[in-house]
Amino acid sequence: MFKDRLDAARQLSKALAKYHSQNPLVLAIPRGAVPMGAWMAQELNGQLDVVLVRKLRAPFDPEVAIGAVDETGLAYLSPYAATLGLDPQYVKDEIKLQMKTIKARRKQYSLTRAPVEVKGRVVIVVDDGLATGATMMSALKATREKQPRHLVCAIPVASPDALAKVKPLADETVCLSAPKDFMAVAQFYRQFPQVDDEQVLVFLQASAQATPKAPG
């Protein structure tokens, strides 16, 4: 159980302390993970940016993920989605809708700062937890395409099934807890407030103005 996202970020930062001298790029999945990413980037003497991916929602429940789509439009559908007999047009419409949100967010976030170069960097992709793992899978695949030197997946808590799915997509996976009784990410936080776009912009702007400290 974590007190809040900041508590989770502190614990992840300790687990990732070996990267402090390597100017890591922390890519947070908006919006919930952005406050975590900001703390981690500061603690690890790195930089913060976002990786834009969106969950594809099941028609019967928007909280259930049937897959995810990244900023390039590459969509991942989970094996679970194939068992639902979904209308292909629904899936196409859902991808289109989530891409619209991604494009709007990129336009909004780019007013604060341009995306940070990934190639050749130690990159840590962080989220506040994994239920199905679909969003993180898309985030890792999209980031891998940009040729990081070392790709790390960092999450405080995950379902065992989701953890198994994301591990092959990263060079290293740091997960603090993968309980068998996992039902939802929020159950492992005492405080789990929503994060809005205004807060994301504040964190990105502050990170853009920050200067990494010299090692030692």
C-alpha positions in Angstrom: 0.0 0.0 0.0 1.3 3.4 -1.0 0.3 6.6 0.7 0.1 8.4 -2.6 1.8 8.8 -6.0 4.7 10.7 -4.4 5.3 7.9 -1.9 5.4 5.5 -4.8 7.8 7.7 -6.8 10.1 8.0 -3.8 10.3 4.2 -3.5 10.9 3.8 -7.2 13.6 6.4 -7.2 15.5 4.4 -4.5 15.2 1.3 -6.6 16.6 3.2 -9.6 19.3 5.0 -7.8 22.1 3.4 -9.9 21.0 5.7 -12.8 21.6 8.9 -10.9 24.9 9.7 -12.7 23.6 8.8 -16.2 21.2 11.7 -16.8 18.2 9.4 -17.4 15.1 10.6 -19.3 12.0 9.8 -17.3 9.0 9.4 -19.6 5.7 9.5 -17.7 2.4 8.2 -19.1 -0.1 11.1 -18.7 -1.7 12.0 -16.7 -1.5 10.2 -13.4 2.2 9.3 -13.7 3.4 12.8 -14.5 3.8 13.9 -10.8 5.7 10.7 -10.2 7.9 11.2 -13.2 8.7 14.8 -12.1 9.8 13.6 -8.6 11.9 10.8 -10.1 13.6 13.0 -12.7 14.6 15.4 -9.9 15.8 12.6 -7.6 17.7 10.8 -10.4 19.2 14.0 -11.7 17.6 13.5 -15.1 14.9 15.0 -17.3 11.1 14.6 -17.5 9.0 14.2 -20.6 5.8 12.3 -21.5 5.1 9.4 -23.7 1.6 9.8 -25.2 -0.4 6.6 -25.4 -4.1 6.0 -24.7 -6.1 3.1 -23.5 -8.7 1.6 -25.9 -11.9 1.2 -23.9 -14.2 -1.8 -23.9 -17.7 -0.9 -25.1 -19.3 -2.3 -22.0 -17.0 -0.6 -19.5 -14.7 2.4 -20.2 -12.5 1.3 -17.3 -11.6 -2.0 -19.0 -8.8 -1.9 -21.6 -9.0 -3.9 -24.8 -5.7 -2.5 -26.0 -3.9 0.8 -26.5 -2.7 3.2 -29.2 0.5 5.3 -29.4 1.2 8.6 -30.9 2.1 7.2 -34.3 -1.3 5.5 -34.5 0.1 2.0 -33.9 -2.6 0.1 -32.0 -2.2 -3.0 -29.8 -5.2 -5.2 -29.1 -5.0 -7.6 -26.2 -5.8 -11.3 -26.6 -8.7 -10.6 -24.3 -10.2 -8.3 -27.0 -10.4 -11.2 -29.4 -12.7 -13.1 -27.1 -15.3 -10.3 -27.0 -16.6 -10.5 -30.5 -16.2 -6.7 -31.0 -17.5 -4.9 -34.0 -14.4 -4.0 -36.1 -16.0 -0.6 -36.7 -16.2 0.1 -32.9 -12.5 -0.6 -32.6 -11.6 1.7 -35.5 -13.8 4.5 -34.0 -12.2 4.0 -30.6 -8.7 4.3 -32.1 -9.7 7.4 -34.0 -11.2 8.9 -30.8 -8.1 8.2 -28.7 -5.8 9.5 -31.4 -7.7 12.8 -31.4 -7.1 13.1 -27.6 -3.4 12.2 -28.1 -3.0 14.9 -30.8 -4.8 17.5 -28.7 -2.5 16.7 -25.7 0.7 16.9 -27.8 -0.4 20.2 -29.2 -1.1 21.5 -25.7 2.0 20.1 -24.1 4.2 21.4 -26.9 3.3 24.9 -26.1 5.3 24.4 -22.9 8.3 22.5 -24.4 9.3 20.4 -27.4 9.7 16.6 -26.9 13.0 15.5 -25.5 15.3 13.4 -27.7 15.2 9.7 -26.7 17.9 8.2 -29.0 21.0 6.9 -27.1 19.6 7.8 -23.7 18.8 5.7 -20.6 15.0 6.0 -20.6 12.7 5.1 -17.7 9.0 4.8 -18.7 6.8 5.1 -15.6 3.2 4.7 -14.8 1.3 4.6 -11.5 0.3 1.0 -11.9 -0.6 -1.7 -14.4 -3.9 -3.5 -14.6 -4.0 -5.0 -18.1 -0.6 -3.7 -19.1 -1.9 -2.5 -22.5 -1.0 1.1 -22.1 2.6 0.4 -20.8 3.1 -2.1 -23.6 2.3 0.6 -26.2 4.5 3.1 -24.4 7.4 0.7 -24.4 7.0 -0.2 -28.0 6.7 3.4 -29.1 9.8 4.3 -27.0 11.9 1.4 -28.4 11.3 2.7 -31.9 13.2 5.9 -30.9 16.3 3.8 -30.1 17.1 4.4 -26.4 20.4 3.0 -25.2 18.7 1.3 -22.2 14.9 1.0 -21.7 13.5 0.6 -18.2 9.9 0.0 -17.2 9.2 1.3 -13.7 5.9 0.7 -11.9 5.0 0.7 -8.2 2.3 -2.1 -8.6 1.0 -4.4 -11.3 -1.1 -7.4 -11.7 1.1 -10.5 -12.2 -0.3 -11.0 -15.7 0.4 -7.5 -16.8 3.9 -7.6 -15.4 4.6 -10.8 -17.4 3.4 -9.1 -20.6 5.6 -5.9 -20.2 8.8 -7.5 -19.1 9.9 -8.7 -22.6 9.5 -5.2 -24.0 12.0 -3.5 -21.7 15.7 -4.1 -21.0 14.9 -3.9 -17.3 11.7 -3.9 -15.3 11.4 -2.5 -11.8 8.1 -3.3 -10.1 7.7 -2.9 -6.3 4.7 -5.2 -5.9 2.7 -7.7 -8.0 0.1 -9.0 -5.6 -2.0 -12.0 -6.5 -5.2 -10.2 -5.2 -4.7 -7.3 -7.7 -8.1 -5.9 -8.8 -7.4 -2.2 -9.6 -4.5 0.2 -9.3 -6.3 2.5 -7.0 -6.7 -0.2 -4.3 -3.0 0.1 -3.5 -3.1 3.9 -2.8 -4.6 5.6 0.2 -4.8 8.7 -1.8 -5.3 8.5 -5.6 -6.6 11.9 -6.9 -7.1 12.7 -10.6 -4.4 14.7 -12.3 -5.5 17.3 -14.9 -3.8 18.8 -17.9 -3.0 22.0 -16.1 -1.0 20.1 -13.5 0.9 18.2 -16.3 1.8 21.5 -18.0 3.2 22.9 -14.7 5.4 19.8 -14.2 6.6 19.9 -17.8 7.4 23.6 -17.6 9.2 23.3 -14.3 11.3 20.4 -15.7 12.2 22.3 -18.8 13.6 25.1 -16.7 15.5 22.8 -14.4 19.3 22.1 -14.9 20.7 18.7 -14.0 23.3 18.8 -11.3 26.8 17.8 -12.1 27.7 14.3 -10.9 29.3 14.1 -7.5 
